[in-house]
């Protein structure tokens, strides 16, 4: 099976016993999926503006529409694609899309990898 990373970041897959937070990013890495250079994402457009008013401030709100998936190849025999969660949710009918799952973070709380990949299931 071939795995192609369609995210803009390396996806580090850590061993199952890796804690939720790591100091050394390479400690426990089983596989690193480097970005392929092609990115799958949802296209977005602003369809309007709104405002949320609180006691402290008026907060501008953009009305955003997420439409077509951009950069997602057609299914390929023997190939799965790692994509962002929003992309996988928008294309839940496809069973060849995987997302980083069981995230691992660094000391600052930034996601640096995952312990497994997930496949979005529709109800």
Secondary structure as GFF3:
##gff-version 3
##sequence-region A 1 123
A	DSSP	beta_strand	2	5	.	.	.	ID=ss1
A	DSSP	beta_strand	11	14	.	.	.	ID=ss2
A	DSSP	beta_strand	29	33	.	.	.	ID=ss3
A	DSSP	beta_strand	41	53	.	.	.	ID=ss4
A	DSSP	beta_strand	58	70	.	.	.	ID=ss5
A	DSSP	beta_strand	79	82	.	.	.	ID=ss6
A	DSSP	alpha_helix	85	90	.	.	.	ID=ss7
A	DSSP	beta_strand	97	105	.	.	.	ID=ss8
A	DSSP	beta_strand	111	118	.	.	.	ID=ss9
###
